Amino acid sequence: MTLNNLSGDSFNGTLANSVHLTTTEHIVIAVIMLNLSFLGMVMNVGVILTYILNKELQNSVNMFIASLSVGDALMSFLAVLVAVNNFAEEWLYGDAGCTFYAFSMTFLGLAAINQMSAVAADRYVVVTRPHSVLVEKPAAVTTIVICWLAAGIWAVMPLVGWSSYQPEADGTHCSIHWETEDENARSYIISLFVLEFFLPIVIICFCYGNIFHKFKFIGTKVHNEKSTAYRRRKRVERRLAKVICLMIGCFLASWTPYAVFSMWAAFGDVTSIPSLARVVPALLAKLSCVWDPIIYVGGNAHFRTHFVKYLPRMLTRKCIEEGEDQRRSDKSRSSLPVEERKQCELKEIIKENGTQDLSGEDE
């Protein structure tokens, strides 16, 4: 397999420091990418539909999660291209496809980390200044638009001459030109690392550090609070903050190896890294598309209840069992007199509504 460098309108040069993987390694990577792509699309589309179809879930923090899921779903879809290329052991879509893929993944990845830091800031404002206009929906919409615009500006820069998009060393996907000694490209890499990776991490750590400090302070005075609703709201917010912290931790676990490798490729000796190890960071980065919906839905009982409702129920054993129980219940109920059957249905409706009102968000 020949690994070519992106130049003009054709791949006409050999990529420096290329990685040569075996056919078995390419197949394994392709299978992994297909599974990640499938899971990412199913989970994120499920989150988006759940948000759209349930008005009670349409608050500011869930708006950020829905927006994040849009980007994750698109990244999952694009990951199919990498799987196909690994089966073929080469890039199949030419220069224009390479540029489009690299731009799209850069744009979506930066938008994701921008929104993660925005979620942290939103939670910080909700906890420390609950009556601020910054926690209202218009402010959330504005923040989301800014996150996407900022990501778009950074992603466009390589297209207009500040750095460039190139094939990665394994020749099956493309990204920012990391392995370079060009000062122009290196200045872009440094700026990107500081402003789109390091700075958001600082914001995230500051916001969540202060959130947990605030909760600790509230805990020392909880016996002075007479309102059950107030204490319950604080418990919900605290658990939601923990869920989002876990989301961000997984996001950083996915993207930090890629960020470190990229800096090493630009300023260190990338040939000292084993071939397969040079491919792994890019694979880990794509895991973020799967982590976000799993952690958020799994950690929020209210969201999870609605989420399962809109997923294909035949995918889970529990849903199959529920369907069988429902069919048995319907069959036994049909044998009852009309009045008794109506009473049973009324009791179930009251039970469902009462349970929903009491459960609310995750306790």
C-alpha positions in Angstrom: 0.0 0.0 0.0 1.3 3.4 -1.0 0.7 6.3 1.4 0.4 9.6 -0.4 0.7 13.2 0.6 -2.1 15.7 -0.2 -0.8 18.1 -2.8 -2.8 20.1 -5.4 -5.5 17.9 -6.9 -3.8 14.6 -6.5 -2.0 12.3 -4.1 1.4 12.5 -5.7 3.9 12.2 -2.9 4.9 9.7 -0.3 3.8 10.6 3.2 6.7 11.2 5.5 7.0 9.0 8.6 4.3 6.7 7.2 2.8 3.8 9.3 2.7 0.4 7.7 0.0 -1.8 9.2 -0.7 -5.4 8.4 -3.9 -6.5 6.7 -5.1 -8.1 10.0 -4.5 -4.8 11.8 -6.5 -2.9 9.2 -9.4 -5.3 9.4 -9.5 -5.1 13.2 -9.5 -1.3 13.0 -12.3 -1.4 10.4 -14.5 -3.7 12.5 -13.9 -1.5 15.6 -14.8 1.6 13.6 -18.0 0.1 12.2 -19.1 -0.9 15.7 -18.3 2.6 17.1 -20.1 4.2 14.2 -23.3 2.1 14.6 -23.4 2.6 18.4 -22.7 6.3 18.1 -25.4 6.9 15.5 -28.0 4.8 17.4 -27.3 6.4 20.8 -27.0 10.0 19.6 -30.0 9.9 17.3 -31.9 8.4 20.2 -30.9 11.3 22.4 -31.9 13.8 19.8 -35.3 12.3 19.3 -35.9 12.0 23.0 -35.1 15.7 23.4 -37.3 16.8 20.5 -40.3 14.6 21.5 -40.4 15.5 25.2 -41.0 19.2 26.1 -40.3 18.6 29.8 -36.7 17.7 28.9 -36.1 20.9 26.9 -34.2 22.8 29.5 -30.9 24.6 29.0 -28.5 21.9 30.0 -30.4 19.3 27.9 -30.2 21.7 25.0 -26.4 21.6 25.2 -26.5 17.8 25.3 -28.9 17.6 22.3 -26.6 19.9 20.3 -23.6 17.8 21.3 -25.4 14.7 20.2 -25.9 16.3 16.8 -22.2 16.6 16.3 -21.5 13.2 17.8 -24.0 11.6 15.4 -22.3 13.3 12.4 -18.9 12.1 13.6 -20.2 8.6 14.0 -21.5 8.7 10.4 -18.1 10.0 9.0 -16.3 7.2 10.9 -17.8 4.8 8.4 -15.4 6.3 5.8 -12.4 5.3 8.0 -13.8 1.7 8.2 -14.2 1.4 4.5 -10.7 2.8 3.9 -9.2 0.3 6.3 -10.8 -2.6 4.5 -9.3 -1.2 1.3 -6.0 -0.3 3.1 -5.9 3.1 1.5 -7.7 6.4 1.2 -10.4 6.0 -1.5 -12.0 9.5 -1.8 -9.2 11.6 -3.3 -8.0 15.1 -2.3 -11.4 16.7 -2.1 -12.7 13.8 0.1 -9.6 14.1 2.3 -10.1 17.8 2.8 -13.8 17.4 3.5 -13.3 14.6 6.0 -10.4 16.4 7.9 -12.4 19.7 8.0 -15.6 18.0 9.2 -13.9 16.0 12.0 -11.9 19.0 13.1 -15.0 21.2 13.1 -17.1 18.6 15.0 -14.4 17.7 17.5 -13.7 21.4 18.4 -17.5 22.1 18.7 -17.8 19.2 21.1 -15.1 20.4 23.5 -16.5 23.9 23.3 -19.9 22.7 24.3 -18.4 20.6 27.1 -16.9 23.7 28.6 -20.2 25.6 28.0 -22.1 22.9 29.9 -19.7 23.3 32.8 -20.2 27.0 32.7 -23.9 26.6 32.5 -24.0 24.3 35.6 -21.7 26.7 37.5 -24.1 29.6 36.8 -27.2 27.5 37.8 -25.7 26.5 41.1 -24.0 29.8 42.1 -26.5 32.3 40.5 -29.8 30.4 40.0 -31.8 33.5 39.2 -29.4 34.8 36.5 -30.7 35.4 33.0 -27.7 33.3 31.9 -29.5 30.1 32.8 -32.5 30.9 30.5 -33.0 29.2 27.1 -32.1 32.3 24.9 -28.7 32.5 26.7 -28.2 28.7 26.1 -29.0 29.1 22.4 -26.6 32.0 22.0 -23.8 30.1 23.8 -24.4 27.0 21.5 -24.2 29.2 18.4 -20.9 30.7 19.6 -19.5 27.3 20.3 -20.2 26.1 16.8 -19.0 29.4 15.2 -15.7 29.3 17.1 -15.2 25.7 16.0 -16.0 26.7 12.4 -13.4 29.5 12.4 -10.6 27.2 13.7 -11.6 24.5 11.2 -11.5 27.0 8.2 -8.0 28.3 9.0 -6.2 25.3 7.3 -8.3 25.9 4.2 -7.1 29.5 3.9 -3.4 28.9 4.5 -2.8 28.7 8.2 -1.6 25.1 8.4 -3.3 22.5 6.1 -5.2 19.3 6.0 -3.2 16.1 5.2 -3.5 12.3 5.2 -2.6 10.7 8.5 0.4 8.4 8.7 -1.6 5.2 8.1 -3.2 6.6 4.9 -6.8 5.7 5.8 -8.0 9.0 7.2 -7.0 12.7 7.2 -6.6 15.5 9.7 -4.6 18.6 10.4 -1.0 18.5 9.3 0.7 17.6 12.6 4.0 16.1 11.4 5.6 19.3 10.2 8.6 21.6 10.8 6.9 24.5 9.1 6.6 27.5 11.5 3.3 28.5 10.1 1.7 25.1 10.7 3.4 24.9 14.2 1.9 28.2 15.2 -1.5 27.0 14.3 -1.0 23.8 16.3 0.2 25.7 19.4 -2.7 28.1 19.2 -5.2 25.3 18.7 -3.8 23.3 21.7 -3.8 26.3 24.0 -7.2 27.9 23.1 -9.2 24.8 22.1 -7.8 22.2 24.4 -6.0 23.6 27.4 -8.2 26.6 28.0 -11.5 24.6 27.9 -9.9 22.2 30.4 -9.1 25.1 32.7 -12.7 26.4 32.4 -14.1 22.9 33.1 -11.9 22.3 36.2 -12.7 25.8 37.6 -16.5 25.5 37.1 -16.8 22.0 38.5 -14.4 22.6 41.3 -16.5 25.5 42.4 -19.7 23.6 42.0 -18.6 20.8 44.3 -17.3 23.4 46.8 -20.7 25.0 46.7 -22.5 21.6 47.3 -20.2 20.9 50.2 -21.1 24.3 51.7 -24.8 23.6 51.2 -24.4 20.2 52.9 -23.2 21.8 56.1 -26.4 23.9 56.3 -29.0 21.4 54.9 -30.5 20.9 58.4 -31.4 24.6 58.4 -33.4 24.3 55.2 -37.1 23.5 55.7 -38.1 23.2 52.1 -38.1 19.6 50.9 -38.3 20.8 47.3 -35.2 22.9 47.8 -33.2 20.0 49.2 -34.4 17.7 46.4 -33.4 20.2 43.7 -30.0 20.5 45.1 -29.6 16.7 45.2 -30.7 16.5 41.5 -28.3 19.3 40.5 -25.4 17.6 42.4 -26.0 14.3 40.7 -26.4 15.9 37.3 -23.1 17.7 37.8 -21.4 14.4 38.7 -22.8 12.8 35.5 -21.5 15.7 33.4 -18.1 15.5 35.2 -18.0 11.8 34.1 -18.9 12.8 30.6 -16.0 15.3 30.5 -13.6 12.8 32.1 -14.4 10.3 29.3 -14.1 13.0 26.7 -10.7 14.0 27.9 -9.6 10.4 28.2 -10.6 10.1 24.5 -9.0 13.3 23.2 -6.0 13.8 25.5 -3.9 11.0 23.9 -4.6 12.5 20.4 -3.7 16.0 21.6 -0.5 14.8 23.2 0.5 12.7 20.2 -0.2 15.7 17.9 2.1 17.9 19.9 4.7 15.2 19.9 4.4 14.8 16.2 4.9 18.5 15.6 7.8 19.0 18.0 9.2 15.6 18.8 10.5 12.4 17.1 7.3 10.7 16.0 9.3 7.7 14.6 10.1 6.7 18.1 6.4 5.7 18.6 5.4 2.2 17.4 3.3 2.1 14.3 0.1 0.8 15.9 0.4 3.1 18.9 0.4 6.0 16.5 -3.0 5.0 15.2 -4.6 4.3 18.6 -5.0 8.0 19.7 -7.2 8.7 16.6 -9.4 5.7 17.5 -9.7 6.8 21.1 -10.8 10.2 20.0 -13.8 8.8 18.1 -14.9 7.0 21.3 -16.2 10.3 22.6 -19.2 9.9 20.2 -20.3 6.9 22.2 -19.4 7.9 25.7 -21.6 11.1 25.9 -25.0 9.6 25.3 -24.3 6.4 27.3 -23.2 8.4 30.4 -25.8 11.1 30.2 -28.8 8.7 29.5 -27.5 6.2 32.0 -27.1 8.8 34.8 -30.4 10.5 34.4 -33.5 8.4 35.3 -36.0 10.9 33.8 -34.1 11.2 30.5 -33.4 7.4 30.4 -37.2 6.6 30.8 -38.0 8.7 27.8 -34.9 7.6 25.9 -35.8 3.9 26.1 -39.3 4.7 25.0 -38.1 5.9 21.6 -35.4 3.2 21.0 -36.4 0.1 19.1 -37.6 -2.0 22.0 -36.7 -5.3 20.4 -33.0 -4.5 20.9 -33.1 -5.2 24.6 -34.1 -8.3 26.5 -35.9 -6.3 29.1 -38.2 -4.7 26.5 -39.0 -8.1 25.0 -40.0 -9.4 28.5 -42.0 -6.2 29.1 -43.8 -6.9 25.8 -44.6 -10.5 26.7 -45.9 -9.4 30.1 -48.0 -6.7 28.4 -49.5 -9.3 26.0 -50.3 -11.7 28.9 -51.9 -8.8 30.8 -53.9 -7.7 27.8 -55.1 -11.3 27.3 -56.2 -11.8 30.9 -57.8 -8.3 31.0 -59.9 -9.1 27.9 -61.6 -11.9 29.7 -62.9 -9.4 32.4 -66.2 -7.7 32.3 -66.2 -4.3 30.6 -66.6 -2.3 33.9 -63.8 -4.1 35.6 -61.5 -3.8 32.6 -62.1 0.0 32.6 -61.3 0.2 36.3 -58.0 -1.6 35.8 -57.1 0.7 32.9 -57.9 3.8 35.1 -55.8 2.5 38.0 -52.8 2.0 35.6 -53.1 5.5 34.3 -53.2 7.0 37.8 -50.3 4.8 38.8 -48.2 5.9 35.8 -48.9 9.6 36.2 -48.3 9.5 39.9 -45.0 7.7 39.5 -43.8 10.1 36.9 -44.6 13.1 39.0 -42.8 11.7 42.0 -39.7 10.5 40.2 -38.8 13.6 38.2 -35.1 13.7 37.5 -32.6 11.2 38.7 -32.6 10.8 42.5 
